[in-house]
Amino acid sequence: MHTRSVLNVLAAIITLLGLTMLVAALWSWYYGDADLEGILRASGMTITFGLPVWFFTRGKVQLSIKDGFAVVTFTWLAIALFGALPFLFTDAIPNITDAFFESMSGVTTTGASIIDMSYGEEGGPRGIESLSHGVLFWRSFIQWIGGMGIIVFSIAILPLLGVGGVQLFKAEVPGPVPDKIKPRVQETAKILWLVYFGISLAEMLMLYFGGMTLFDSMCHMLTTMATGGFSTKNASVGGFDSVYIEYVIIFFMFLAGVNFSLHWRGIHGDLKSYFRDGEFRFYLGLILSFTFVIFISKFLQSSDGGHFHTLFRDSLFQVVSIITTTGYGTADYELWGWFAQFLLFLMMFIGACAGSTGGGMKIIRIMTITKYSLSEAKRLLHPKALIPVRVGRRLISDDVIRNTLSFFLFFVAAFIFTSLMLTAMGIDLITAIGATAASIGNIGPGLGDVGPTENYAALPGLAKWLLSFCMLLGRLEVFTVIVLFSRAFWKR
């Protein structure tokens, strides 16, 4: 492993993170919040650590595939660690376990929070609404940069990565096969971030003109496009009590769950590319199907028939929020009955499209496993037949199939093991499986004591560290992290 090059890239990204903390400090200064000094201290410490390491490891950067895995995993850990400093130094979250959990939840775009109604001064705002503007902005901002990927962002703006960018791109971009729009990875990264920024700006303007303050519209833009789900309200999006705002956020959550290379083609006039893509059609079909079934279930359970539009809007919002792994809430889905909850639980595993900011297994993997299983069933009847596996018009190679099956096995194994460990800590079964699925799927709200109106504050400290690891595992697509635990990785 090229240790010098790994440290150089890692230090550059840490320094960049420290500089971005100054944006949060500006919000604190603008609103006259008392946390300004704490955020400046966090920024100074981060830059002081990163800048000298970057300076003394300068030189030609050489990164192998092995180095790419190391850089990506260690970057996410470092960003989560240094990203916790603003929470600690402002006393917004006074202990390292909770601060690290909140930071890891942010940068992995999970959206699980430990901030409950015990936070805040007596007689003042409680919970999330008690946090200062600088801290609220910071927890939203780390989701935004984690959404498209810190590494992809760095490839776009740091030419020092050079050819090593290919290794980082492969290690970080979600999905079984990274989709390069341009021959050069740096050009692809720039395009992805331009599309990401452009759609983000459009959402912010629509939210602002729909009645949100500039600060709230910016924070919710940051966490919607990242499919992260952190809000500035205790009641999440439901706290705004606006039909317009809910539909705007539904639309942009949906866009964030689509492969961004399709958005690039759509912006250039090829709108038909969306419907030529088999994964997009499956994604749209799942949302419509789940929404219809849950809506009918809720409608039949409602004693007075309920308000038709409200039932539909709540169903659509929660389906899009869960399948894109955003995790916003407008209603308590734990009151919807076990059938609706089970469907939402299944969606936590499915996730959004490959190449999107969403988490979960990704729809393309679900389609690949399904098509492969069907082809194996046909092969039992026709042992000598050559039966290719296709998803849409795309022929899936044996390498991708093996990778997908291995990913599925590791994903399920991690879910079972973590759920088992949580129950061993005295956590009830529903909460354990809900917290694990929500963490490894990067969703945020789960079931039981970590449901949509609850949080993760009451969990034991060890459980929070374990779930933080699950967030990292899910965000980096399992293999990027797991490979670091193999002996072969550390051999010369």
C-alpha positions in Angstrom: 0.0 0.0 0.0 1.2 3.5 -0.9 1.0 4.9 2.7 2.3 8.4 1.8 -0.2 8.8 -1.0 -3.1 7.5 1.2 -2.2 10.0 4.0 -1.9 12.8 1.5 -5.4 12.4 0.0 -6.8 11.7 3.5 -5.2 14.9 4.9 -6.4 17.0 1.9 -10.0 15.9 2.5 -9.8 16.5 6.3 -8.4 20.0 5.6 -11.2 20.7 3.2 -13.7 19.6 5.8 -12.3 22.0 8.3 -12.7 24.9 5.8 -16.3 24.0 5.2 -17.0 24.3 8.9 -16.5 28.0 8.4 -19.7 28.1 6.4 -21.6 26.8 9.5 -19.7 29.5 11.6 -21.1 32.2 9.2 -24.7 31.1 10.0 -23.9 31.3 13.8 -22.4 34.8 13.3 -25.4 35.9 11.2 -27.9 34.8 13.9 -25.7 35.9 16.8 -25.6 32.4 18.3 -23.4 31.6 21.2 -21.9 28.5 19.4 -19.7 30.5 17.1 -16.6 30.1 19.2 -17.1 26.3 19.4 -17.5 25.9 15.6 -14.4 28.0 15.0 -12.4 25.9 17.4 -13.6 22.7 15.7 -12.6 24.2 12.3 -9.2 25.3 13.6 -8.4 21.9 15.1 -9.4 20.1 11.9 -7.4 22.3 9.7 -4.4 22.2 12.1 -4.5 18.4 11.9 -5.0 18.0 8.2 -2.9 20.8 6.6 0.6 19.8 8.0 0.0 16.1 7.2 -0.9 17.1 3.6 2.1 19.4 3.3 4.7 16.9 4.5 3.3 14.1 2.3 3.2 16.1 -0.9 4.4 14.5 -4.1 3.1 12.4 -6.9 0.1 10.5 -5.8 0.1 6.8 -6.6 -3.0 4.9 -5.7 -3.7 1.2 -6.5 -7.1 -0.4 -6.2 -6.1 -1.5 -2.7 -5.3 2.1 -1.8 -8.6 3.2 -3.1 -10.5 1.0 -0.6 -8.3 2.2 2.2 -8.7 5.9 1.3 -12.5 5.7 1.0 -13.0 3.8 4.3 -10.6 5.8 6.3 -11.9 9.1 4.9 -15.4 8.3 6.0 -14.2 7.4 9.5 -12.1 10.5 9.7 -14.9 12.8 8.4 -17.3 11.2 11.0 -14.7 11.8 13.8 -13.8 15.3 12.9 -17.4 16.1 11.9 -18.3 15.4 15.5 -16.1 18.2 16.8 -18.7 21.0 16.2 -21.3 19.0 18.2 -18.8 18.5 21.1 -17.2 22.0 21.2 -20.6 23.8 21.2 -21.9 21.4 23.8 -24.8 20.6 21.5 -24.0 16.9 22.1 -21.7 16.7 25.1 -20.3 13.1 24.8 -18.1 11.5 22.2 -20.3 8.4 21.6 -23.4 10.4 20.8 -21.5 13.1 18.8 -19.8 10.4 16.7 -23.1 8.6 16.2 -24.8 11.8 15.0 -21.8 12.7 12.8 -21.6 9.2 11.2 -25.3 9.2 10.7 -24.9 12.5 8.9 -22.0 11.7 6.6 -23.4 8.3 5.7 -26.8 10.1 5.0 -28.6 7.8 7.4 -30.5 10.4 9.4 -30.7 8.5 12.7 -30.4 10.9 15.6 -29.7 10.8 19.3 -31.2 14.3 19.9 -34.3 13.9 22.0 -36.6 16.2 24.0 -34.1 16.3 26.9 -31.9 18.7 24.9 -32.5 22.4 25.4 -32.7 24.8 28.3 -35.6 24.8 30.7 -38.5 26.9 29.4 -36.9 27.2 25.9 -37.1 25.1 22.7 -36.5 21.4 23.2 -35.0 18.7 21.0 -33.7 19.5 17.6 -35.3 22.9 17.6 -33.1 23.8 20.6 -30.0 23.5 18.5 -28.3 26.7 17.2 -28.3 27.6 13.5 -24.7 26.8 13.1 -25.1 23.2 14.5 -28.3 22.7 12.5 -26.6 23.7 9.3 -23.5 21.6 10.0 -25.6 18.4 10.6 -27.4 19.1 7.3 -24.3 20.0 5.3 -22.4 16.9 6.2 -25.3 14.9 4.8 -25.1 16.9 1.5 -21.4 16.3 1.0 -21.8 12.6 2.0 -24.7 12.2 -0.4 -22.9 12.3 -3.7 -19.8 11.2 -1.9 -16.9 13.0 -0.4 -14.5 11.1 -2.6 -16.4 11.9 -5.8 -16.4 15.5 -4.7 -12.7 15.4 -4.1 -12.0 13.9 -7.5 -13.9 16.8 -9.0 -12.0 19.6 -7.3 -8.6 18.1 -6.3 -6.4 17.4 -9.3 -3.8 16.0 -7.0 -5.7 12.7 -7.2 -4.8 12.2 -10.9 -5.1 8.6 -12.1 -5.7 7.4 -8.6 -9.2 8.9 -9.0 -10.2 5.8 -10.9 -9.6 3.6 -7.8 -11.5 6.0 -5.5 -14.4 6.2 -7.9 -14.8 2.5 -8.1 -14.5 2.1 -4.3 -17.1 4.8 -3.5 -19.7 5.1 -6.2 -22.8 3.0 -5.2 -24.0 0.2 -7.3 -22.5 -3.0 -8.8 -21.0 -1.2 -11.8 -19.8 2.5 -11.6 -21.4 4.4 -14.4 -18.8 6.6 -16.1 -20.4 9.4 -18.1 -17.1 10.6 -19.6 -13.9 8.7 -20.3 -12.0 10.6 -17.6 -13.2 10.0 -14.1 -12.5 13.6 -13.0 -14.9 14.8 -15.8 -17.5 12.3 -14.6 -17.2 13.5 -11.0 -17.5 17.1 -12.1 -20.6 16.4 -14.1 -22.3 14.4 -11.3 -21.6 17.2 -8.8 -22.9 19.9 -11.3 -26.1 17.9 -11.7 -26.3 17.4 -8.0 -25.8 21.1 -7.3 -28.2 22.2 -10.0 -31.1 20.0 -8.7 -30.3 21.0 -5.1 -30.6 24.7 -6.0 -33.9 24.2 -7.8 -35.3 22.5 -4.7 -34.1 25.2 -2.3 -35.8 27.9 -4.4 -39.1 26.0 -4.6 -39.1 25.4 -0.8 -38.2 29.1 -0.2 -41.0 30.4 -2.4 -43.3 27.9 -0.8 -43.1 29.5 2.6 -39.9 28.1 4.2 -37.3 30.5 5.6 -34.1 30.7 3.6 -32.3 28.8 6.4 -34.9 26.0 6.6 -35.1 25.7 2.8 -31.4 25.4 2.5 -31.1 22.8 5.3 -33.9 20.7 3.9 -32.5 21.0 0.4 -29.1 19.7 1.7 -30.7 16.7 3.4 -33.3 15.8 0.7 -30.8 15.6 -2.1 -28.5 13.5 0.0 -31.5 11.3 1.0 -30.3 11.9 4.5 -33.5 13.1 6.3 -32.1 15.4 9.0 -34.6 18.2 9.6 -34.7 21.5 11.6 -38.0 20.5 13.2 -38.8 18.0 15.9 -41.7 16.7 13.8 -39.6 16.6 10.6 -41.3 17.7 7.4 -44.7 17.3 9.2 -43.7 20.2 11.4 -44.3 22.7 8.5 -47.9 21.5 8.0 -47.8 22.4 4.3 -49.2 20.3 1.5 -47.1 22.2 -1.1 -43.8 21.6 0.9 -44.6 17.9 1.2 -45.1 17.4 -2.5 -42.0 19.4 -3.4 -40.0 17.2 -1.1 -41.6 14.0 -2.4 -40.6 15.1 -5.9 -37.0 15.8 -5.0 -36.6 12.7 -2.9 -37.8 10.8 -6.0 -35.2 12.5 -8.1 -32.4 11.9 -5.6 -33.2 8.1 -5.7 -32.7 8.0 -9.5 -29.3 7.3 -11.2 -27.7 10.7 -11.7 -26.3 9.7 -15.1 -30.0 9.5 -16.2 -30.5 13.1 -15.0 -27.5 14.2 -17.0 -28.9 12.6 -20.1 -32.4 14.1 -19.3 -30.9 17.6 -18.9 -29.4 17.2 -22.4 -32.8 16.5 -23.9 -32.9 12.7 -23.8 -35.9 12.4 -21.5 -36.7 9.0 -23.0 -33.6 7.6 -21.4 -35.4 7.4 -18.1 -38.0 5.0 -19.5 -35.5 3.0 -21.5 -33.8 2.2 -18.2 -35.1 -1.0 -16.7 -34.1 0.0 -13.2 -35.9 3.3 -13.4 -39.1 1.6 -14.6 -38.9 -0.9 -11.7 -38.2 1.9 -9.2 -41.2 3.9 -10.4 -43.4 0.7 -10.4 -42.4 -0.2 -6.9 -43.3 3.3 -5.6 -46.7 3.3 -7.2 -47.4 -0.3 -6.1 -46.4 0.1 -2.5 -48.2 3.5 -2.3 -51.4 2.0 -3.6 -51.3 -1.1 -1.4 -50.5 0.9 1.8 -53.1 3.6 0.9 -55.8 0.9 0.5 -54.7 -0.7 3.8 -55.0 2.6 5.6 -58.3 3.4 4.0 -59.9 0.1 5.0 -58.5 0.5 8.6 -59.9 4.0 8.9 -63.2 3.9 10.8 -64.6 6.9 9.1 -62.9 6.4 5.8 -60.4 9.2 6.6 -59.6 12.1 4.4 -58.9 10.6 1.0 -56.2 13.0 0.0 -54.4 13.0 3.4 -54.3 9.2 3.4 -52.9 9.1 -0.1 -50.3 11.9 0.6 -49.1 10.3 3.8 -48.8 6.9 2.0 -46.9 8.4 -0.9 -44.6 10.5 1.2 -43.6 7.7 3.5 -43.1 5.2 0.7 -40.8 7.6 -1.2 -39.1 8.6 2.0 -38.3 5.0 2.9 -37.5 3.5 -0.5 -35.1 6.4 -1.2 -33.7 5.9 2.3 -34.3 9.6 3.1 -36.2 9.0 6.3 -38.3 12.1 6.6 -41.6 11.8 8.3 -45.0 13.4 8.1 -47.0 10.7 10.0 -46.3 8.0 12.5 -46.3 4.8 10.4 -46.3 2.7 13.5 -49.9 3.5 13.9 -50.7 2.1 10.4 -50.9 -1.5 11.4 -48.4 -4.4 11.0 -49.1 -5.0 7.3 -48.1 -1.4 6.3 -45.1 -1.5 8.7 -43.9 -4.8 7.2 -44.1 -3.4 3.7 -42.1 -0.3 4.8 -39.6 -2.7 6.5 -39.1 -4.6 3.2 -38.5 -1.3 1.4 -35.6 -0.5 3.9 -33.7 -3.4 2.3 -34.6 -2.6 -1.3 -33.3 1.0 -1.4 -33.1 3.3 -4.4 -31.3 3.1 -7.8 -27.6 2.5 -8.3 -25.8 5.7 -9.0 -28.2 7.7 -6.8 -27.6 9.1 -3.3 -29.9 6.5 -1.8 -28.8 3.6 0.3 -30.1 0.0 0.7 -29.2 -2.9 -1.5 -30.1 -1.0 -4.6 -32.9 -2.0 -7.1 -30.5 -3.2 -9.8 -29.2 -5.8 -7.4 -32.7 -7.0 -6.5 -33.5 -7.2 -10.2 -30.3 -9.1 -10.9 -30.9 -11.7 -8.1 -34.5 -12.2 -9.3 -33.5 -12.6 -12.9 -30.7 -15.0 -12.0 -33.0 -17.1 -9.8 -35.5 -17.4 -12.7 -32.8 -18.4 -15.1 -31.6 -21.1 -12.7 -35.2 -22.4 -12.5 -35.2 -22.6 -16.3 -31.9 -24.3 -16.4 -33.3 -27.1 -14.3 -35.7 -27.9 -17.1 -33.1 -27.3 -19.8 -29.6 -28.2 -18.4 -27.7 -27.7 -21.6 -29.3 -24.4 -22.6 -27.4 -21.1 -22.5 -29.7 -18.8 -20.6 -28.3 -15.2 -20.3 -29.3 -13.0 -17.5 -30.6 -9.6 -18.7 -31.8 -6.6 -16.8 -33.7 -4.5 -19.4 -31.4 -4.5 -22.4 -28.3 -4.9 -20.4 -26.6 -8.3 -20.3 -25.3 -9.1 -16.8 -21.9 -10.8 -16.7 -21.1 -13.7 -14.5 -18.7 -11.5 -12.5 -21.4 -9.0 -11.7 -23.8 -11.8 -10.7 -21.2 -13.3 -8.4 -20.5 -9.9 -6.9 -24.2 -9.3 -6.4 -24.8 -12.6 -4.7 -21.8 -12.1 -2.4 -23.0 -8.6 -1.5 -26.5 -10.0 -0.7 -24.9 -12.7 1.5 -22.7 -10.2 3.4 -25.6 -7.7 3.7 -28.0 -10.2 5.2 -25.3 -11.7 7.4 -24.4 -8.2 8.8 -28.2 -7.6 9.5 -28.6 -10.9 11.3 -25.4 -10.6 13.4 -26.1 -7.0 14.4 -29.7 -7.7 15.3 -28.5 -10.6 17.4 -25.9 -8.4 19.2 -28.6 -5.8 20.0 -30.9 -8.3 21.5 -28.0 -9.6 23.6 -27.7 -6.0 25.0 -31.3 -6.3 26.2 -33.0 -4.4 23.3 -36.4 -5.9 22.3 -36.6 -7.8 19.0 -38.7 -5.2 17.0 -36.4 -2.4 18.0 -33.3 -4.4 17.3 -34.3 -5.4 13.8 -35.7 -2.0 13.0 -32.6 -0.2 14.2 -30.3 -2.6 12.3 -32.3 -2.4 9.0 -32.5 1.4 9.3 -28.7 1.7 10.0 -27.3 -0.6 7.4 -29.9 0.6 4.9 -29.0 4.3 5.8 -32.6 5.2 6.4 -32.8 6.6 9.9 -36.1 5.9 11.5 -36.8 2.2 12.1 -39.4 0.3 14.2 -40.1 0.0 17.9 -38.3 2.4 20.2 -36.4 3.9 17.2 -39.6 4.5 15.1 -40.5 7.7 13.2 -41.4 9.7 16.4 -38.6 8.3 18.5 -34.8 8.4 18.4 -31.7 6.4 19.3 -30.8 8.3 22.5 -31.9 5.5 24.9 -29.8 2.8 23.2 -26.7 1.6 25.1 -23.4 3.1 24.1 -22.0 -0.1 22.6 -25.2 -0.4 20.5 -24.5 3.1 19.1 -21.0 2.2 18.1 -22.1 -1.0 16.5 -24.9 0.8 14.5 -22.4 3.5 13.5 -20.3 0.7 11.9 -23.4 -0.6 10.2 -24.1 2.9 8.7 -20.5 2.9 7.3 -20.9 -0.6 6.0 -24.2 0.2 4.2 -23.0 3.6 2.8 -19.8 2.1 1.3 -21.6 -0.9 -0.2 -20.2 -3.5 2.3 -17.1 -4.7 0.3 -15.2 -1.5 0.6 -15.2 -1.9 4.3 -15.1 -5.7 4.6 -12.0 -6.0 2.3 -10.0 -4.2 5.0 -10.5 -7.1 7.4 -8.9 -9.7 5.1 -5.4 -10.8 5.5 -4.7 -10.5 1.8 -5.4 -6.8 1.9 -2.5 -6.1 4.3 0.0 -8.5 2.6 2.6 -6.8 0.4 
